Amino acid sequence: MSDEPSSFARAAPGVRAATALYAGEFLHTYAGRLESAPGEVRLLVLSPEQTDPAVESAFQRVAENWGRISGRPGVVSVYDRGETPRPWLAVEAVDGTRLSECDAPLSVDAVRSVLSGVAEVLRGAGQTGVHHGSLSPEDIWLVGGPDDVRIDGWGLDRACQVAAGQRPATPYTAPGLAAGEVSPGDRTDVFSLGAVAYYALTGETPQTDDTPQTGDAPAGPATGSASHGAGRSRPRASTMNASVPAQFDTVLETALATDPAARYDTPYEFKLAALFDSHEDPQPDAGAGDGVPEQETPSRGGCQPAAGSDDAREAAAGPEGDEQEASAGSVGGYPLSRRAALGAVGLGIVGAAGWLATQQLGGSGAPDGVPQFQYDAGNTGHAVATDGPTDGVEVDWRAESSPRVVQPIVSRGTVFLGDRGRLLAIDATDGSEQWTLDREGFWSLPAVSDGRAHFVRTKRKDDGDAEFSLHAFDADGTEQWQSAPIEAGVRRIQVPTIADDRLYFGTSIGIHGFDLETESEVWRYDDLDDFGPILTADDERVYVSTRDGVHAINREDETGQWSVTGDSLWGITAVDGIVYFPQWDGTDSEISALDGETGEARWTITLDERAVGPTTVADGTLFAGTGNGKVLAIDTDDGSTVWTRQLADNPVPPGTIAGDVLYLRNTEGNVFALDVGDGSEQWSTTVEDVIGIPAVIDGAVYISSPERLFRLSET
């Protein structure tokens, strides 16, 4: 039986044109156009040879589920579907590169990044009851880099095969699923994601003695139990790629366990393990060669070569000899380094979008709402001259937000949000939309000064390089000015920091300082090749964390003042002339207090687990969340412990201090208010899928989930 694409287009309501791309046993794929959607789409059409009603029903069931999650971040969009002349589904024609088309092995950090992005998409779909069931490298699109993924397929072909009585099995199929003993679920997706990670690290499928040798193609009808994965012939990834740490082998073995109960419970748990527990040390991988850090390779559509390869060395040099640590996650679509990922995962922002803004310096004066990350240029997390709820809370309103807003921006009654291709302003009182602006590019978190929200926009050029520009908007959405573009070889996360009337942000070619009165770049420091996403400032210096330590740069003459060795993880805090410096060498975690003028250590303490993100500091006490679920209160005079409280088993991100209360959350969906004096609980509540750092102002707490922004107020 034949079904020419042109005949299908004439018979299918709403389809204007169709051209054959691929014909499989169950699915035919066409390039097509719809009457209801601009541009090209892909048409997934049930083969005319498949006339079994059970197969048609399976197609329609998966198509319905896919449509149900279509609007979620990272899911290939569904535009339309129909049943005439055969069941069909119109989906997004993705402009990207399939993971299967990348030249594996990829770099270790690129694999962590891909894994993190995919896990977040699977997590969101799983919360609606939809599981992939047949994930493979063919189903993963890399769009803007390793961190920017789209997930395709959603088990459509597999469901049709199962309905026809087959047992489809590939090297990426969980053993119980291949044997027909279980249905798709979180643990089957964990196995598939582990197999994908193994392939990306080694260039080989994770085959054992009894794994079907079919690559990405589905197996034919099974003649016996498919028990692949149980054998011991699968080589460790580290034996095939010398840059893979032994700890990553252990993480993969858990994900690829034959017994579902021995695997990670969810893709999210697998992601946490890959980001936290798969590191040998914080230095460049041994195979990097010549000391060259690994780097994103934009020209390869997001594929990143393994350390030590010729492609990796060429990429690390960059168009102007730039060097940058490889991506291990993202915020707002920008790559995060390994160090950044360790902090960002605790915040819930790996694979994240927009953030928040302000202008005051480390803890002095009353800020205008929450005008920048952690309230001020010192990243103190101290909400000065405002109080939050103390006797329990209820949800005032829920509003649409950019995905994974790390700390909602509240300035003069408006919440400002940035996202991919979109800016959004929400009324802080009732959650209503004030204005929205759709414009090309990645938009950073804003930083607010004098009522204007400043965003850094990143655009990827046709040659794969990046172009950065600074934009200022009034509260009503009117654009007041934009800077001349800055061309840099690599896209990177942008977290603008405002100190006095100067805004700082980093690109791959240096740290830039813009005068907000003259609306021009007046300052640049280009002597650091690799630095973290968060810049910190006080009255005299800008502090920068790098793979090698903390560096102090004079704000007046752009000269380096001092450097202190140590891996500074994800963020540092500066207040009252002291720089607080969390660090982790892969085994031991410490926090040091450094003299801001000289870099001399005032004190150093050892923790039993790494600190997550920058610390919070107010009134002589430093508060740190840790990777094992603790909150620590530390005396800033001598580093002694004031109190310790266990909030969870998983990481606890930084908090916010308002009045005498520390507001924070854990990764289990709970928000807490703790007394800063003794850590006693004032109240706690549950917010669905909560992420990020709370913003507190005028008796209310603002916090986000992947798709919603919440305002909590006193009951």
JOHU-V489469 format. One record per residue. RES is the residue in three letters. SS is DSSP state (alpha for helix, beta for strand, coil for the rest). PHI is phi as a letter, one per 20 degrees, with the letter a starting at -180 (none if undefined). Layout:
BEGIN
[[RES,SS,PHI] [RES,SS,PHI]]
END
This chain:
BEGIN
[[MET,coil,none] [SER,coil,c] [ASP,coil,c] [GLU,coil,f] [PRO,alpha,g] [SER,alpha,f] [SER,alpha,f] [PHE,alpha,f] [ALA,alpha,f] [ARG,alpha,f] [ALA,alpha,e] [ALA,coil,e] [PRO,coil,f] [GLY,coil,n] [VAL,beta,e] [ARG,beta,e] [ALA,beta,b] [ALA,beta,b] [THR,beta,c] [ALA,beta,f] [LEU,beta,d] [TYR,beta,b] [ALA,beta,c] [GLY,coil,d] [GLU,coil,f] [PHE,coil,d] [LEU,beta,c] [HIS,beta,d] [THR,beta,d] [TYR,beta,d] [ALA,beta,e] [GLY,beta,b] [ARG,beta,c] [LEU,beta,d] [GLU,coil,f] [SER,coil,e] [ALA,coil,c] [PRO,coil,f] [GLY,coil,m] [GLU,beta,e] [VAL,beta,c] [ARG,beta,d] [LEU,beta,d] [LEU,beta,d] [VAL,beta,c] [LEU,beta,f] [SER,coil,g] [PRO,coil,f] [GLU,coil,f] [GLN,coil,e] [THR,coil,d] [ASP,coil,f] [PRO,alpha,g] [ALA,alpha,f] [VAL,alpha,f] [GLU,alpha,f] [SER,alpha,f] [ALA,alpha,f] [PHE,alpha,g] [GLN,alpha,f] [ARG,alpha,f] [VAL,alpha,f] [ALA,alpha,f] [GLU,alpha,f] [ASN,alpha,f] [TRP,alpha,f] [GLY,alpha,f] [ARG,alpha,f] [ILE,alpha,d] [SER,coil,g] [GLY,coil,e] [ARG,coil,f] [PRO,coil,g] [GLY,coil,n] [VAL,beta,e] [VAL,coil,g] [SER,coil,f] [VAL,beta,d] [TYR,beta,d] [ASP,beta,a] [ARG,beta,b] [GLY,beta,b] [GLU,coil,c] [THR,coil,d] [PRO,coil,e] [ARG,coil,b] [PRO,coil,g] [TRP,beta,b] [LEU,beta,b] [ALA,beta,d] [VAL,beta,c] [GLU,beta,g] [ALA,coil,e] [VAL,coil,f] [ASP,coil,e] [GLY,coil,a] [THR,beta,c] [ARG,beta,f] [LEU,alpha,g] [SER,alpha,f] [GLU,alpha,e] [CYS,coil,f] [ASP,coil,e] [ALA,coil,f] [PRO,coil,f] [LEU,beta,e] [SER,coil,f] [VAL,alpha,g] [ASP,alpha,f] [ALA,alpha,f] [VAL,alpha,f] [ARG,alpha,g] [SER,alpha,f] [VAL,alpha,f] [LEU,alpha,g] [SER,alpha,f] [GLY,alpha,f] [VAL,alpha,f] [ALA,alpha,g] [GLU,alpha,f] [VAL,alpha,f] [LEU,alpha,f] [ARG,alpha,f] [GLY,alpha,f] [ALA,alpha,f] [GLY,alpha,f] [GLN,coil,f] [THR,coil,e] [GLY,coil,n] [VAL,coil,d] [HIS,coil,c] [HIS,coil,f] [GLY,coil,n] [SER,coil,b] [LEU,coil,f] [SER,coil,b] [PRO,alpha,g] [GLU,alpha,f] [ASP,alpha,e] [ILE,beta,d] [TRP,beta,e] [LEU,beta,d] [VAL,beta,d] [GLY,beta,d] [GLY,beta,q] [PRO,coil,g] [ASP,coil,e] [ASP,beta,d] [VAL,beta,d] [ARG,beta,c] [ILE,beta,d] [ASP,coil,d] [GLY,coil,n] [TRP,coil,l] [GLY,coil,m] [LEU,alpha,f] [ASP,alpha,f] [ARG,alpha,f] [ALA,alpha,f] [CYS,alpha,f] [GLN,alpha,f] [VAL,alpha,f] [ALA,alpha,f] [ALA,coil,e] [GLY,coil,n] [GLN,coil,e] [ARG,coil,d] [PRO,coil,f] [ALA,coil,b] [THR,coil,c] [PRO,coil,f] [TYR,coil,d] [THR,coil,e] [ALA,coil,f] [PRO,alpha,g] [GLY,alpha,f] [LEU,alpha,f] [ALA,alpha,f] [ALA,coil,e] [GLY,coil,m] [GLU,coil,e] [VAL,coil,c] [SER,coil,e] [PRO,coil,g] [GLY,coil,a] [ASP,alpha,g] [ARG,alpha,f] [THR,alpha,f] [ASP,alpha,f] [VAL,alpha,f] [PHE,alpha,g] [SER,alpha,f] [LEU,alpha,f] [GLY,alpha,f] [ALA,alpha,f] [VAL,alpha,f] [ALA,alpha,f] [TYR,alpha,f] [TYR,alpha,f] [ALA,alpha,f] [LEU,alpha,f] [THR,alpha,d] [GLY,coil,n] [GLU,coil,c] [THR,coil,f] [PRO,coil,e] [GLN,coil,e] [THR,coil,d] [ASP,coil,g] [ASP,coil,d] [THR,coil,e] [PRO,coil,g] [GLN,coil,e] [THR,coil,d] [GLY,coil,l] [ASP,coil,e] [ALA,coil,f] [PRO,coil,f] [ALA,coil,f] [GLY,coil,f] [PRO,coil,g] [ALA,coil,f] [THR,coil,d] [GLY,coil,a] [SER,coil,f] [ALA,coil,e] [SER,coil,d] [HIS,coil,f] [GLY,coil,o] [ALA,coil,e] [GLY,coil,f] [ARG,coil,d] [SER,coil,e] [ARG,coil,f] [PRO,coil,f] [ARG,coil,f] [ALA,alpha,g] [SER,alpha,f] [THR,alpha,f] [MET,alpha,d] [ASN,coil,b] [ALA,coil,f] [SER,coil,e] [VAL,coil,e] [PRO,coil,f] [ALA,alpha,g] [GLN,alpha,f] [PHE,alpha,f] [ASP,alpha,g] [THR,alpha,f] [VAL,alpha,f] [LEU,alpha,f] [GLU,alpha,f] [THR,alpha,f] [ALA,alpha,f] [LEU,coil,e] [ALA,coil,g] [THR,coil,f] [ASP,coil,f] [PRO,alpha,g] [ALA,alpha,f] [ALA,alpha,e] [ARG,coil,e] [TYR,coil,f] [ASP,coil,f] [THR,coil,c] [PRO,alpha,g] [TYR,alpha,f] [GLU,alpha,f] [PHE,alpha,f] [LYS,alpha,f] [LEU,alpha,g] [ALA,alpha,f] [ALA,alpha,f] [LEU,alpha,e] [PHE,alpha,d] [ASP,coil,d] [SER,coil,d] [HIS,coil,d] [GLU,coil,e] [ASP,coil,a] [PRO,coil,e] [GLN,coil,e] [PRO,coil,g] [ASP,coil,g] [ALA,alpha,g] [GLY,alpha,e] [ALA,alpha,f] [GLY,coil,m] [ASP,coil,l] [GLY,coil,m] [VAL,coil,e] [PRO,coil,f] [GLU,coil,f] [GLN,coil,b] [GLU,coil,g] [THR,coil,d] [PRO,alpha,g] [SER,alpha,f] [ARG,alpha,e] [GLY,coil,m] [GLY,coil,o] [CYS,coil,f] [GLN,coil,c] [PRO,beta,f] [ALA,coil,f] [ALA,coil,g] [GLY,coil,n] [SER,coil,f] [ASP,alpha,f] [ASP,alpha,f] [ALA,alpha,f] [ARG,alpha,f] [GLU,alpha,f] [ALA,alpha,f] [ALA,alpha,f] [ALA,alpha,f] [GLY,coil,m] [PRO,coil,f] [GLU,coil,c] [GLY,coil,m] [ASP,coil,f] [GLU,coil,c] [GLN,coil,b] [GLU,coil,f] [ALA,coil,f] [SER,coil,f] [ALA,coil,c] [GLY,beta,r] [SER,beta,b] [VAL,beta,c] [GLY,coil,m] [GLY,coil,n] [TYR,beta,d] [PRO,beta,f] [LEU,beta,d] [SER,coil,f] [ARG,alpha,g] [ARG,alpha,f] [ALA,alpha,f] [ALA,alpha,f] [LEU,alpha,g] [GLY,alpha,e] [ALA,alpha,f] [VAL,alpha,f] [GLY,alpha,f] [LEU,alpha,e] [GLY,coil,n] [ILE,coil,d] [VAL,coil,f] [GLY,coil,n] [ALA,beta,e] [ALA,coil,c] [GLY,coil,f] [TRP,coil,c] [LEU,coil,b] [ALA,beta,b] [THR,coil,a] [GLN,coil,c] [GLN,beta,f] [LEU,coil,e] [GLY,coil,g] [GLY,coil,m] [SER,coil,d] [GLY,coil,n] [ALA,coil,e] [PRO,coil,f] [ASP,coil,e] [GLY,coil,m] [VAL,beta,c] [PRO,beta,e] [GLN,beta,a] [PHE,alpha,g] [GLN,alpha,l] [TYR,alpha,m] [ASP,beta,b] [ALA,coil,f] [GLY,coil,e] [ASN,coil,l] [THR,coil,f] [GLY,coil,m] [HIS,beta,d] [ALA,beta,e] [VAL,coil,f] [ALA,coil,l] [THR,coil,b] [ASP,coil,c] [GLY,coil,d] [PRO,coil,f] [THR,coil,c] [ASP,coil,d] [GLY,coil,o] [VAL,beta,c] [GLU,beta,c] [VAL,beta,f] [ASP,beta,f] [TRP,beta,b] [ARG,beta,c] [ALA,beta,b] [GLU,beta,f] [SER,coil,c] [SER,coil,f] [PRO,coil,g] [ARG,coil,l] [VAL,coil,f] [VAL,coil,f] [GLN,coil,b] [PRO,coil,g] [ILE,coil,e] [VAL,beta,c] [SER,beta,c] [ARG,coil,l] [GLY,coil,n] [THR,beta,c] [VAL,beta,e] [PHE,beta,d] [LEU,beta,c] [GLY,beta,d] [ASP,beta,b] [ARG,beta,f] [GLY,beta,m] [ARG,beta,b] [LEU,beta,d] [LEU,beta,b] [ALA,beta,c] [ILE,beta,c] [ASP,beta,f] [ALA,coil,f] [THR,coil,e] [ASP,coil,c] [GLY,coil,n] [SER,coil,f] [GLU,beta,f] [GLN,beta,e] [TRP,beta,a] [THR,beta,b] [LEU,beta,c] [ASP,beta,e] [ARG,beta,b] [GLU,beta,g] [GLY,beta,o] [PHE,beta,e] [TRP,beta,d] [SER,coil,f] [LEU,coil,f] [PRO,coil,e] [ALA,beta,c] [VAL,beta,d] [SER,beta,b] [ASP,coil,l] [GLY,coil,n] [ARG,beta,d] [ALA,beta,e] [HIS,beta,d] [PHE,beta,d] [VAL,beta,e] [ARG,beta,d] [THR,beta,d] [LYS,beta,d] [ARG,beta,e] [LYS,coil,e] [ASP,coil,f] [ASP,coil,e] [GLY,coil,n] [ASP,coil,f] [ALA,beta,d] [GLU,beta,c] [PHE,beta,d] [SER,beta,b] [LEU,beta,d] [HIS,beta,c] [ALA,beta,d] [PHE,beta,c] [ASP,coil,f] [ALA,coil,f] [ASP,coil,e] [GLY,coil,n] [THR,coil,f] [GLU,beta,f] [GLN,beta,e] [TRP,beta,a] [GLN,beta,b] [SER,coil,e] [ALA,coil,f] [PRO,coil,f] [ILE,beta,d] [GLU,beta,e] [ALA,beta,c] [GLY,coil,f] [VAL,coil,c] [ARG,coil,f] [ARG,coil,b] [ILE,coil,g] [GLN,coil,d] [VAL,coil,c] [PRO,coil,f] [THR,beta,c] [ILE,beta,d] [ALA,beta,c] [ASP,coil,l] [ASP,coil,d] [ARG,beta,c] [LEU,beta,d] [TYR,beta,d] [PHE,beta,b] [GLY,beta,d] [THR,beta,c] [SER,coil,f] [ILE,coil,d] [GLY,beta,q] [ILE,beta,d] [HIS,beta,d] [GLY,beta,d] [PHE,beta,d] [ASP,beta,e] [LEU,coil,f] [GLU,coil,e] [THR,coil,e] [GLU,coil,m] [SER,beta,b] [GLU,beta,f] [VAL,beta,c] [TRP,beta,b] [ARG,beta,b] [TYR,beta,c] [ASP,coil,c] [ASP,coil,e] [LEU,coil,d] [ASP,coil,e] [ASP,coil,b] [PHE,beta,b] [GLY,beta,f] [PRO,beta,f] [ILE,beta,d] [LEU,beta,e] [THR,beta,c] [ALA,beta,b] [ASP,coil,c] [ASP,coil,f] [GLU,coil,d] [ARG,beta,c] [VAL,beta,d] [TYR,beta,d] [VAL,beta,c] [SER,beta,e] [THR,beta,c] [ARG,coil,f] [ASP,coil,e] [GLY,beta,q] [VAL,beta,d] [HIS,beta,c] [ALA,beta,d] [ILE,beta,c] [ASN,beta,f] [ARG,coil,f] [GLU,coil,e] [ASP,coil,d] [GLU,coil,m] [THR,coil,d] [GLY,beta,f] [GLN,beta,e] [TRP,beta,a] [SER,beta,c] [VAL,beta,c] [THR,beta,f] [GLY,coil,q] [ASP,coil,f] [SER,coil,e] [LEU,coil,l] [TRP,coil,d] [GLY,coil,a] [ILE,beta,c] [THR,beta,c] [ALA,beta,c] [VAL,beta,b] [ASP,coil,l] [GLY,coil,m] [ILE,beta,d] [VAL,beta,d] [TYR,beta,e] [PHE,beta,c] [PRO,beta,f] [GLN,beta,b] [TRP,beta,b] [ASP,coil,e] [GLY,coil,n] [THR,coil,c] [ASP,coil,d] [SER,beta,d] [GLU,beta,c] [ILE,beta,c] [SER,beta,d] [ALA,beta,d] [LEU,beta,d] [ASP,beta,f] [GLY,coil,f] [GLU,coil,e] [THR,coil,d] [GLY,coil,n] [GLU,coil,f] [ALA,beta,f] [ARG,beta,e] [TRP,beta,a] [THR,beta,c] [ILE,beta,c] [THR,beta,d] [LEU,beta,d] [ASP,coil,e] [GLU,coil,b] [ARG,coil,f] [ALA,beta,f] [VAL,coil,d] [GLY,coil,m] [PRO,coil,f] [THR,coil,e] [THR,beta,d] [VAL,beta,c] [ALA,beta,a] [ASP,coil,l] [GLY,coil,n] [THR,beta,c] [LEU,beta,d] [PHE,beta,d] [ALA,beta,c] [GLY,beta,e] [THR,beta,c] [GLY,coil,f] [ASN,coil,d] [GLY,coil,n] [LYS,beta,e] [VAL,beta,d] [LEU,beta,d] [ALA,beta,d] [ILE,beta,c] [ASP,beta,f] [THR,coil,f] [ASP,coil,f] [ASP,coil,c] [GLY,coil,n] [SER,coil,f] [THR,beta,e] [VAL,beta,e] [TRP,beta,a] [THR,beta,c] [ARG,beta,c] [GLN,beta,e] [LEU,coil,d] [ALA,coil,a] [ASP,coil,e] [ASN,coil,d] [PRO,coil,g] [VAL,beta,d] [PRO,coil,f] [PRO,coil,f] [GLY,coil,d] [THR,beta,c] [ILE,beta,d] [ALA,beta,c] [GLY,coil,m] [ASP,coil,d] [VAL,beta,c] [LEU,beta,d] [TYR,beta,d] [LEU,beta,b] [ARG,beta,c] [ASN,beta,d] [THR,coil,e] [GLU,coil,d] [GLY,coil,n] [ASN,beta,d] [VAL,beta,d] [PHE,beta,c] [ALA,beta,c] [LEU,beta,d] [ASP,beta,f] [VAL,coil,f] [GLY,coil,f] [ASP,coil,c] [GLY,coil,n] [SER,coil,f] [GLU,beta,f] [GLN,beta,e] [TRP,beta,a] [SER,beta,b] [THR,beta,b] [THR,beta,d] [VAL,coil,c] [GLU,coil,g] [ASP,coil,l] [VAL,beta,f] [ILE,beta,c] [GLY,beta,m] [ILE,beta,d] [PRO,beta,f] [ALA,beta,d] [VAL,beta,c] [ILE,beta,a] [ASP,coil,l] [GLY,coil,m] [ALA,beta,c] [VAL,beta,d] [TYR,beta,d] [ILE,beta,b] [SER,beta,c] [SER,beta,d] [PRO,coil,g] [GLU,coil,c] [ARG,beta,c] [LEU,beta,d] [PHE,beta,d] [ARG,beta,d] [LEU,beta,d] [SER,beta,c] [GLU,beta,f] [THR,coil,f]]
END
